[in-house]
Amino acid sequence: ASIPRVDLADSGDQFVVLAELPGTKKEDLKISVHEGIVTISGERKGTAKPEDARWVRNEIGAGRFQRSVELPAPVDGAKITATLNDGILRVILPKAEEARPKEITIQ
């Protein structure tokens, strides 16, 4: 299977990971975070060939995949959320309190 393309954004208080996973069901996905690395793994099912037909071109990847992305700062694992909509996986990873930007008031 092809490895999903991934974007990582930093919005100050959280990281957002977006992954392209067309044709993948949420039941076939697993997301984990360990030691500053978020890992997305799963399986993409193959497309069914029409009966009594042969492939002329078959480019849609199928099979198991895994993609890991290193996070630039610690996250709060208890507050991570994920949604899958229109083939795009969105993982919200709130930064740990010590990693959040702080504004200092001048005395």
Biotite code that builds the C-alpha atoms (Angstrom):
import biotite.structure as struc

atoms = struc.array([
    struc.Atom([0.000, 0.000, 0.000], chain_id="A", res_id=1, res_name="ALA", atom_name="CA", element="C"),
    struc.Atom([1.116, 3.535, -0.522], chain_id="A", res_id=2, res_name="SER", atom_name="CA", element="C"),
    struc.Atom([2.210, 5.547, 2.497], chain_id="A", res_id=3, res_name="ILE", atom_name="CA", element="C"),
    struc.Atom([-0.299, 8.304, 3.307], chain_id="A", res_id=4, res_name="PRO", atom_name="CA", element="C"),
    struc.Atom([0.828, 11.894, 2.828], chain_id="A", res_id=5, res_name="ARG", atom_name="CA", element="C"),
    struc.Atom([0.829, 13.857, 6.089], chain_id="A", res_id=6, res_name="VAL", atom_name="CA", element="C"),
    struc.Atom([0.759, 17.526, 7.101], chain_id="A", res_id=7, res_name="ASP", atom_name="CA", element="C"),
    struc.Atom([1.771, 18.765, 10.575], chain_id="A", res_id=8, res_name="LEU", atom_name="CA", element="C"),
    struc.Atom([0.676, 22.225, 11.743], chain_id="A", res_id=9, res_name="ALA", atom_name="CA", element="C"),
    struc.Atom([1.439, 24.113, 14.975], chain_id="A", res_id=10, res_name="ASP", atom_name="CA", element="C"),
    struc.Atom([-1.320, 26.463, 16.135], chain_id="A", res_id=11, res_name="SER", atom_name="CA", element="C"),
    struc.Atom([0.340, 27.566, 19.371], chain_id="A", res_id=12, res_name="GLY", atom_name="CA", element="C"),
    struc.Atom([-1.572, 25.457, 21.907], chain_id="A", res_id=13, res_name="ASP", atom_name="CA", element="C"),
    struc.Atom([-1.801, 22.312, 19.807], chain_id="A", res_id=14, res_name="GLN", atom_name="CA", element="C"),
    struc.Atom([-0.464, 20.374, 16.863], chain_id="A", res_id=15, res_name="PHE", atom_name="CA", element="C"),
    struc.Atom([-2.746, 19.241, 14.053], chain_id="A", res_id=16, res_name="VAL", atom_name="CA", element="C"),
    struc.Atom([-1.837, 16.226, 11.940], chain_id="A", res_id=17, res_name="VAL", atom_name="CA", element="C"),
    struc.Atom([-3.709, 15.730, 8.667], chain_id="A", res_id=18, res_name="LEU", atom_name="CA", element="C"),
    struc.Atom([-3.331, 12.488, 6.711], chain_id="A", res_id=19, res_name="ALA", atom_name="CA", element="C"),
    struc.Atom([-4.757, 11.554, 3.315], chain_id="A", res_id=20, res_name="GLU", atom_name="CA", element="C"),
    struc.Atom([-6.498, 8.192, 3.669], chain_id="A", res_id=21, res_name="LEU", atom_name="CA", element="C"),
    struc.Atom([-9.022, 7.837, 0.831], chain_id="A", res_id=22, res_name="PRO", atom_name="CA", element="C"),
    struc.Atom([-11.035, 4.653, 0.974], chain_id="A", res_id=23, res_name="GLY", atom_name="CA", element="C"),
    struc.Atom([-9.916, 3.829, 4.536], chain_id="A", res_id=24, res_name="THR", atom_name="CA", element="C"),
    struc.Atom([-12.499, 3.187, 7.259], chain_id="A", res_id=25, res_name="LYS", atom_name="CA", element="C"),
    struc.Atom([-11.948, 4.357, 10.828], chain_id="A", res_id=26, res_name="LYS", atom_name="CA", element="C"),
    struc.Atom([-12.271, 0.750, 11.999], chain_id="A", res_id=27, res_name="GLU", atom_name="CA", element="C"),
    struc.Atom([-9.146, -0.045, 9.963], chain_id="A", res_id=28, res_name="ASP", atom_name="CA", element="C"),
    struc.Atom([-7.008, 2.700, 11.575], chain_id="A", res_id=29, res_name="LEU", atom_name="CA", element="C"),
    struc.Atom([-4.864, 2.879, 14.692], chain_id="A", res_id=30, res_name="LYS", atom_name="CA", element="C"),
    struc.Atom([-3.255, 6.041, 16.094], chain_id="A", res_id=31, res_name="ILE", atom_name="CA", element="C"),
    struc.Atom([-0.655, 6.031, 18.840], chain_id="A", res_id=32, res_name="SER", atom_name="CA", element="C"),
    struc.Atom([1.642, 8.565, 20.481], chain_id="A", res_id=33, res_name="VAL", atom_name="CA", element="C"),
    struc.Atom([4.816, 7.425, 22.210], chain_id="A", res_id=34, res_name="HIS", atom_name="CA", element="C"),
    struc.Atom([7.931, 9.379, 23.176], chain_id="A", res_id=35, res_name="GLU", atom_name="CA", element="C"),
    struc.Atom([7.118, 12.356, 20.957], chain_id="A", res_id=36, res_name="GLY", atom_name="CA", element="C"),
    struc.Atom([6.147, 10.389, 17.860], chain_id="A", res_id=37, res_name="ILE", atom_name="CA", element="C"),
    struc.Atom([2.607, 10.052, 16.501], chain_id="A", res_id=38, res_name="VAL", atom_name="CA", element="C"),
    struc.Atom([2.066, 6.895, 14.452], chain_id="A", res_id=39, res_name="THR", atom_name="CA", element="C"),
    struc.Atom([-0.843, 6.259, 12.106], chain_id="A", res_id=40, res_name="ILE", atom_name="CA", element="C"),
    struc.Atom([-1.226, 2.684, 10.916], chain_id="A", res_id=41, res_name="SER", atom_name="CA", element="C"),
    struc.Atom([-3.924, 0.670, 9.266], chain_id="A", res_id=42, res_name="GLY", atom_name="CA", element="C"),
    struc.Atom([-5.048, -1.186, 6.221], chain_id="A", res_id=43, res_name="GLU", atom_name="CA", element="C"),
    struc.Atom([-6.533, 0.027, 2.979], chain_id="A", res_id=44, res_name="ARG", atom_name="CA", element="C"),
    struc.Atom([-8.784, -2.528, 1.294], chain_id="A", res_id=45, res_name="LYS", atom_name="CA", element="C"),
    struc.Atom([-8.351, -3.118, -2.414], chain_id="A", res_id=46, res_name="GLY", atom_name="CA", element="C"),
    struc.Atom([-10.851, -2.051, -5.027], chain_id="A", res_id=47, res_name="THR", atom_name="CA", element="C"),
    struc.Atom([-12.998, -4.759, -6.555], chain_id="A", res_id=48, res_name="ALA", atom_name="CA", element="C"),
    struc.Atom([-12.356, -5.526, -10.206], chain_id="A", res_id=49, res_name="LYS", atom_name="CA", element="C"),
    struc.Atom([-15.548, -5.836, -12.217], chain_id="A", res_id=50, res_name="PRO", atom_name="CA", element="C"),
    struc.Atom([-16.460, -9.446, -12.935], chain_id="A", res_id=51, res_name="GLU", atom_name="CA", element="C"),
    struc.Atom([-15.149, -10.800, -16.248], chain_id="A", res_id=52, res_name="ASP", atom_name="CA", element="C"),
    struc.Atom([-12.713, -7.883, -16.572], chain_id="A", res_id=53, res_name="ALA", atom_name="CA", element="C"),
    struc.Atom([-8.962, -7.469, -16.431], chain_id="A", res_id=54, res_name="ARG", atom_name="CA", element="C"),
    struc.Atom([-7.025, -4.529, -15.072], chain_id="A", res_id=55, res_name="TRP", atom_name="CA", element="C"),
    struc.Atom([-5.665, -2.236, -17.768], chain_id="A", res_id=56, res_name="VAL", atom_name="CA", element="C"),
    struc.Atom([-4.355, 0.132, -15.097], chain_id="A", res_id=57, res_name="ARG", atom_name="CA", element="C"),
    struc.Atom([-4.365, -0.575, -11.355], chain_id="A", res_id=58, res_name="ASN", atom_name="CA", element="C"),
    struc.Atom([-2.781, 2.283, -9.357], chain_id="A", res_id=59, res_name="GLU", atom_name="CA", element="C"),
    struc.Atom([-4.980, 2.453, -6.254], chain_id="A", res_id=60, res_name="ILE", atom_name="CA", element="C"),
    struc.Atom([-2.852, 1.111, -3.416], chain_id="A", res_id=61, res_name="GLY", atom_name="CA", element="C"),
    struc.Atom([-4.126, -1.533, -1.019], chain_id="A", res_id=62, res_name="ALA", atom_name="CA", element="C"),
    struc.Atom([-2.637, -3.251, 1.988], chain_id="A", res_id=63, res_name="GLY", atom_name="CA", element="C"),
    struc.Atom([-1.137, -2.336, 5.339], chain_id="A", res_id=64, res_name="ARG", atom_name="CA", element="C"),
    struc.Atom([0.559, 1.009, 5.938], chain_id="A", res_id=65, res_name="PHE", atom_name="CA", element="C"),
    struc.Atom([2.264, 2.898, 8.740], chain_id="A", res_id=66, res_name="GLN", atom_name="CA", element="C"),
    struc.Atom([3.387, 6.510, 8.965], chain_id="A", res_id=67, res_name="ARG", atom_name="CA", element="C"),
    struc.Atom([5.185, 8.122, 11.905], chain_id="A", res_id=68, res_name="SER", atom_name="CA", element="C"),
    struc.Atom([5.775, 11.825, 12.478], chain_id="A", res_id=69, res_name="VAL", atom_name="CA", element="C"),
    struc.Atom([8.032, 13.298, 15.149], chain_id="A", res_id=70, res_name="GLU", atom_name="CA", element="C"),
    struc.Atom([6.368, 16.034, 17.196], chain_id="A", res_id=71, res_name="LEU", atom_name="CA", element="C"),
    struc.Atom([8.498, 19.091, 18.032], chain_id="A", res_id=72, res_name="PRO", atom_name="CA", element="C"),
    struc.Atom([7.185, 19.358, 21.623], chain_id="A", res_id=73, res_name="ALA", atom_name="CA", element="C"),
    struc.Atom([5.453, 17.178, 24.260], chain_id="A", res_id=74, res_name="PRO", atom_name="CA", element="C"),
    struc.Atom([1.676, 16.684, 24.015], chain_id="A", res_id=75, res_name="VAL", atom_name="CA", element="C"),
    struc.Atom([-1.077, 15.925, 26.525], chain_id="A", res_id=76, res_name="ASP", atom_name="CA", element="C"),
    struc.Atom([-1.984, 12.337, 25.635], chain_id="A", res_id=77, res_name="GLY", atom_name="CA", element="C"),
    struc.Atom([-5.251, 12.420, 27.590], chain_id="A", res_id=78, res_name="ALA", atom_name="CA", element="C"),
    struc.Atom([-6.683, 15.187, 25.384], chain_id="A", res_id=79, res_name="LYS", atom_name="CA", element="C"),
    struc.Atom([-5.822, 13.874, 21.900], chain_id="A", res_id=80, res_name="ILE", atom_name="CA", element="C"),
    struc.Atom([-8.783, 13.581, 19.519], chain_id="A", res_id=81, res_name="THR", atom_name="CA", element="C"),
    struc.Atom([-9.121, 12.246, 15.983], chain_id="A", res_id=82, res_name="ALA", atom_name="CA", element="C"),
    struc.Atom([-11.748, 12.419, 13.247], chain_id="A", res_id=83, res_name="THR", atom_name="CA", element="C"),
    struc.Atom([-11.968, 10.905, 9.763], chain_id="A", res_id=84, res_name="LEU", atom_name="CA", element="C"),
    struc.Atom([-14.003, 12.856, 7.235], chain_id="A", res_id=85, res_name="ASN", atom_name="CA", element="C"),
    struc.Atom([-14.004, 12.602, 3.410], chain_id="A", res_id=86, res_name="ASP", atom_name="CA", element="C"),
    struc.Atom([-10.781, 10.570, 3.426], chain_id="A", res_id=87, res_name="GLY", atom_name="CA", element="C"),
    struc.Atom([-8.857, 13.047, 5.596], chain_id="A", res_id=88, res_name="ILE", atom_name="CA", element="C"),
    struc.Atom([-7.767, 12.002, 9.077], chain_id="A", res_id=89, res_name="LEU", atom_name="CA", element="C"),
    struc.Atom([-7.426, 14.950, 11.486], chain_id="A", res_id=90, res_name="ARG", atom_name="CA", element="C"),
    struc.Atom([-5.586, 14.345, 14.750], chain_id="A", res_id=91, res_name="VAL", atom_name="CA", element="C"),
    struc.Atom([-5.610, 17.160, 17.327], chain_id="A", res_id=92, res_name="ILE", atom_name="CA", element="C"),
    struc.Atom([-2.719, 16.922, 19.789], chain_id="A", res_id=93, res_name="LEU", atom_name="CA", element="C"),
    struc.Atom([-2.904, 19.564, 22.546], chain_id="A", res_id=94, res_name="PRO", atom_name="CA", element="C"),
    struc.Atom([0.533, 20.551, 23.753], chain_id="A", res_id=95, res_name="LYS", atom_name="CA", element="C"),
    struc.Atom([1.554, 19.648, 27.287], chain_id="A", res_id=96, res_name="ALA", atom_name="CA", element="C"),
    struc.Atom([1.287, 22.617, 29.631], chain_id="A", res_id=97, res_name="GLU", atom_name="CA", element="C"),
    struc.Atom([5.072, 23.048, 29.809], chain_id="A", res_id=98, res_name="GLU", atom_name="CA", element="C"),
    struc.Atom([5.287, 23.230, 25.998], chain_id="A", res_id=99, res_name="ALA", atom_name="CA", element="C"),
    struc.Atom([2.583, 25.890, 25.512], chain_id="A", res_id=100, res_name="ARG", atom_name="CA", element="C"),
    struc.Atom([3.617, 29.442, 24.725], chain_id="A", res_id=101, res_name="PRO", atom_name="CA", element="C"),
    struc.Atom([3.396, 31.713, 27.732], chain_id="A", res_id=102, res_name="LYS", atom_name="CA", element="C"),
    struc.Atom([2.958, 35.452, 27.765], chain_id="A", res_id=103, res_name="GLU", atom_name="CA", element="C"),
    struc.Atom([4.931, 37.163, 30.476], chain_id="A", res_id=104, res_name="ILE", atom_name="CA", element="C"),
    struc.Atom([3.514, 40.231, 32.152], chain_id="A", res_id=105, res_name="THR", atom_name="CA", element="C"),
    struc.Atom([6.073, 42.971, 32.770], chain_id="A", res_id=106, res_name="ILE", atom_name="CA", element="C"),
    struc.Atom([5.993, 44.194, 36.380], chain_id="A", res_id=107, res_name="GLN", atom_name="CA", element="C"),
])
